[in-house]
């Protein structure tokens, strides 16, 4: 008697689903970058101080990060596709509210709603990709989503400037509405239920402690950029540390933790999210510091500096699919290692940026950084999402997203703290902006900051080198 085997069902609409996921990855990144360029205009129209208007950026980041683990868990419990679809609706609603000119407080409420929707979609994106795609196609799928992420980063400043040139600031939010509605319609038609939801409840104690840790920590780091490390800032960071300790205590004691600490016993998962965190830290050294060098040291016009800054995301857009292609055919930790090594090499080149005539060297280093980031992001997403049980895909994807956000915040805070700290030590007074007429002091501080970035990049390379011999295709689910 011939025995038949049941092959796992492959969704024929899976590449259309990738486009839906990519649209929301694009929108969430576009929304962050597009808002920054409109802050001066919004400050004048809403009659609030610029420092207060920055809250609309910080609030979005803090709320989104605090909710990622919760919605990842709810994705495991109720279905990742259900949470994603609901999140698309909530994000569109928040966009409509944010663009409705009813004052600063209503804008903050709209941004809060946007962040909730963004957390619902981002927490489950990589879990849906892993569930929809067989292992042989998963690298390309991850790379495609990464391309949309990069496109959002590219389009934000240019699109925001174009909108403000022809219309008013509410349209930077309202542009999300038609795109989001179209994506939601296709999601409802094409995105079907994935793996069966698991049974269980929500660990509210774990959620509250991690939310306090993220909220107090992020808010403290954001305020430190303007105020320095005052007693208030140290108090917020102290609250964050206590809450983080409380979170781990709760997670070790509850029966159904928000973040099952057992997943960190998986060496490939722990190494993968560690490498993701380290690389995002390094990336944001360049993102934060290079505008100072181009505009203040080299004294380039804002338009030319902006064009040079787009070299990074444009290169990343091109190499992200290549990273996915290679990840489907090679040891995926090796592909990630090559990417991290290129990132480290770019930071080494930044150490040699001169006081004048540094455009060519900047361009070469930035292209290398974009190449490395594009090659890195797809393989590491593949590793992190492919070595855990399918019942944990939601929480794993949300923690992967949280690791990226933590890397962004750490990189931003560390790069500026090192830069201004070194300049303050050189000049013997507190410095919180570019020191006019002291280009050599700035350049010395810039080189110090990128020296630290090189060390962090080397740590990422070492983690990936350690992972390489441990990777087996049989371990990827």
N, C-alpha and C positions, 0 to 999 in steps of 0.2 A: 504493500500500500504506500503510495507516494505521499509524503508529508509536505504540506504547504506552510509557508511562513507569511505572516502579515507584515507588510512593509509600512513604515510610518507614513501617514498622509502628508503630502506636501501641498500647501495652499497655492493654487494656480495664480492667485492674485497677490502673491507675496511681494513682488516688486512694486506693485501699485501701493501696497501698504507702506513700503519703504519711503515712497514719495510723500505720503501723508505724514509719516513720522518726521521726515526731513523738513517738511514745511513748517512744522511747529518747532523743530530745533532751530530753523532759520529765524522764525519770528521771535523766539525768546532771546536769541543773541542780538538780533536787529533791534529789539526794543530797548535793551540795555544801552547799546552804543548810540542809538538814535536820540535818546533822551538827553544825553550829556551835552550834545551840541545845541540843544534848545534851552538850556538852563538860563542863560542870560536874558533871552526874550521872555521866558516865563516869569523870571524875577521881576521884570518891569511891568508886565501885564497884570500879575497877581499882587503886586505891591508887597513883596516879602523879601527879606535879606537873602543874598546869595547863599550864605552858609545854611540858612533854613531850607532853601530850595533843594540843597543837596540831600535832604531827607528822602526825597522821592526816589533817589537812586539807592541809598542805604537801606531804606525800608523794604524795597523789592528784594534785594539780595538777602537780607536777614530773614524775612518771612519765608522766602523760597527755600533757603537752606534749612531752616528749622522744621519745615514740613516734609522734606524729602523722605526721611525714614518712615514717617507715619504713612504716607501714601504708597510707599513701596510695600509696607506690610499689608495695607488694605488691598493692594493689587494682588498679593498672594491669597488673601482671604476671600475677596469678592470677584476677582478676575481683573487682570491687567488691562484688558481691552475696555472693560466697563469704566474703570477709573480714568483711562486715557480719554475716552469719548466725553465723559463728564467734564474732564479738565479742559478740553477744547472749548466747550460751551462757556465755562467759567472764565477762561482767559479772554474770550471775545467780549463777554459781558464787562469784565474789568477794563478792557480797552475802550469800550463805549463810555463807561463811566469816567475814565481818566481824561477823555477828550471833551467831556461836557464841562464848559466853563462856569462852574458854580462855586468857585473859590478854592483856596489852598487845601482846606480840610477835606472837601469832597474829592479833590485830586489825590490826596493821601489814601482815602478810602478806596478809590478806584485802583490805585497801585497795589494796595493790599489784596484786593480781589484778583487782580492780574497775577500776583505772586502765588496765590493759592492755586489758580489754574495752571500756572507754569510748573509748580511743584508736582501736580497730579500727572501732567504729561511727561515731564523729564524723568520722574521717578520710575516710570514704567516703559520708557522707550527701548532701552537695551534689553529688558526682559522680553518684550514683544519680538524684537529682532531675533533673539536666541531661540524663542519658541517657534517662530515662523520658518527659519532657514535651516537646512541641513548643514552639517559641519563643513562640507566642501564648498559651500557658497557664503558662509557666514563672514569671512574676512572681507569679501567685496561688499556685502551688505553693511557691515560696520563702517567701511570706508566711505560708502555713499552717504550715510548719515553724517559722518565727519565732514564731508564736503559741504553739506548744507550748513553745518555749524560755521565753517570758515566763510562761506558766502555771506552769512549774517554779519560776521565781523567786518567784511569788506564793504558791504552795502550801507551800513549804518551811517557813518559820517557823510558820505556823498548823497545818499537819499535824503537824509535829514536836512542837509543844506539846500537841496533842490526844493523840498517841500516848503521850507521857510522862505525861500526866495520867491515863491509864487503864491503862498498861502499862509495861514496862521498856524500856531503851534498845535492846536487840537488835532490837526490832521496827522501828526506823527503817531498818534494813538489810533485814530480812526482808520488808518491804512490797514490795520490788522483785521478789521471787521469783514470786508469782502473776502480776503484771503482765508481767514479763519472759518467763515461760513462754508465756503467751497470745500475746504479740507474736512470739515465736520460732516458734510453731506456724503462725501466719498468714504469717510470712516464708517459711517452708519451702514453704508451699502456693502463695503468690501471687507471691513475688519471684523472677522468672526471670532467666536470664543476660542481661546487657546487651551492650555492644560487645565484640568479641573481644579477649581479653587480648593485650597486646603481648609480644614476646619480649625477653629480656634478663636481667640479673642484678641483685643488690643491691650497692650501693656501701657496704660496711661501714665503710670509712675515713671517709666522709662522715657516716654514721650516728653513729659513736662520737664524732667531734669536735663535732657539733651537740648530741649528748646531754650531753657534758661541759659545753659552753657553757651550755645551758639549765639543767642541774642545779646547776652552781656559781653561775650568775647568780641564779636564782630563790632558791636557798637563802641566798645572801648577802643579797639584798634582804629576804627574810622575817626573817632574824636581825637585820638592821639596825634593824627596827622596835622591837626590845627592847633591843639592845645598843648602838645607835649605830654609827657607822662606825669600828670598832676596827681594829687591824692585821689581825686574822683576817678581818674583812669585806672589807677592801681586798684581801687575798690571794685570797679566793674570787672577787671581781669581776675581779681580774687574771687568774686562771685562765680565767674565762669569756671575757675579751677575747682571750687567746692562742688558746683553743680555737676561737673564732669566726673568727679570722684563718686558723687552720689549716683550718677547714671550707671557706672560700672558695678556699684554695689547692688543696685536694683536688678540689673540684668543678670547678675549671678544668683539671685534669690528667687525670681519669679519663674513660674512654670512655663509661660509662653512669652519670652522676652521680645521687645521691639526689635532688637538687634541680637540674634543668636550668636553669642561669642564663640560658639563651636566652629563657626565658619572660618575663624582665624586660625584654627588648627590645620586648615588646608594651606600648605606652604605656598602653592601656586597662587591662590587667591590673595593671601597676605602680601606676597611679593609683588603681585600685580597692582594692587591698590596703592601699595607703598611707592612703586615706581611712578604711577599716575600722579600721585601727590607731589613727588619731587620734581617731575618734569613741568607740572603746571606752576610750581614755585619759580622755576628757572625762566619759563616763558614770560612771566609778568615782570621780571627785572627789565627785559627789553621793552615791553609794552609801556611801562611807566616811565622809564628813564630816557629813552631815545628821543622823545619830543623835545626835552630840554637841550640835548646835544645839537639837534638839527636846527632848532629855531633860535636858541640863545648863544650857543658856542659858534656854530657855523653861520649864524644870522641869515638863514634861508627864509624866503617869503613863506607865509603859512600855506599857500597852495602847493608850492614845491615840496615843502616838508610833508604835507599830507600825502602827496603822490608817492614820495619815497617810503612812507610808513605802510602804504598798501602793498609794498613788495612782499612783506611777510605773509599776510593772509592769502594773497594771490598765488604765491608759490605753494602754500599749504593746500589750497584748493586743488592744484594740479597733482600733487604727490599723495594726497589722501587715498584716492582710488588705487594708485600703484601700491601703497602699503597694504591695502586689502587684498589685491591680486597676489602679492608676494606671500602674505600670511596664509593664503589657501594652498600654497605650494612649497613653503619652506618651514623650518622651525620658527614658530611665531615669536618666540623670545629672541631669536637672532635678529629678526626684522626689527623688533622694538629696540634691541641693543644698538643696531646700526643707526636708527633714528636718534636715540639718546646721545650717541657718540657725535653725530653731526651737530646736535644742539650744543654740546660741550665745546666742539671745535669753533662754532660761531661765537661763543662767549670768550674763547681765547683770543679770537681776532678783535673783538670789541676792546680787549685790553690794550690794543695798539692804536686806537683811534687818536688822531692828532688834533691840535688846536685849529688847524686849517687844512683844507684840501682832503678831508676824510670821506668824501662822498663815495668814491669807488670802493674803498675798504668797507665802509658801512654797507654798501649794496651787496658785496660778496658775502659778508657775514650774515646779512639778513636773509639772503636767498638760502644759505646753508641752514639757517634756523627754520625757515619755512619747509625745506625739504625734510629735515629731521622730524619736525612736528607732524608733518603729513604721514611719514613712514611709521611713526611711533603710535599714533592714536588708535588706529584700527586694530593692530595686533594685541595691544594691551586690553582694549575693550573685549576682544575675542577671548583672551585668556581668562579675564575676571569673570565673564558671564558663562564660560563653558566648563568650568571645573567644579561647579556647585550643583546640588540637586535641583531639578526643575521646580520643586515646591518652594525653593528659596529665590527664584529668579527676581521677584518683585523687590524684596529687601536688598538683594545683591546689587541690582541695577541702581536703586536709590542710594546705596552707600557709595557706589562708584561715582555717581553724580556729586555726592557730598564731598568725596575726596578731591574732585576737581575744584569745587567751589572753595574748599579750605586751602588748596594750593594757590588759587587766585588771591585770596585775602592775605595769606602768609607772604606771598611774593610781593604784593603791593606794599604791605606794611614793612617788610624787611628791607626792600630796596630803598624806600624813601627814608627809613630810619637810619640805614647805613650812610646813604648819601648826605643827608643833612647833619648827621652826627659827626662824620669826618670833616665836613666843611666847618662846622661849629668849632671843632677842636683846632683846626688850622687858624681860624680867624679870632679865636678867643671870645666869641660871643654866640648867642643862640641864632641859628640860621634856619629859616623855614621856607625860603624861596631861592631862586637863582641869584648868586651874588654878583651884582652888576660890577663890571670892571675887574672881576677876579676869575677869569676864565681858567687859569691854570689850577686854581684851588678846586673849581668844579671838576675839571678833568681828572685830577688826582683822586677825588672822591668817587667819580664814576668808575675809574679803573679798580678801586678797592671793592666797590659793589660787585662788579663783574668778576673779580677774583673769587668772591664768595659764591657767585653763581656757578663758576667752573667747578668748585668743590661739590656743590649740590648735584650738578650734572654727572660728575664722576661717581657719586654715590648711586645714582640711578643706573649707570652702566654696570656697576658692580652687582647690584641687585639682579639685573637681567642676566648677567653672566652666570650668576649662581643658579638662576632658574633654568637656563638652557638645557643642561643635561637631564633635568627633571621632567621636561615636556615630552609627552608621548601622545600621539593622536588618539590612542585608546582612552586617555584620561579626559578628552574633550567630549562633552555630551551634546 
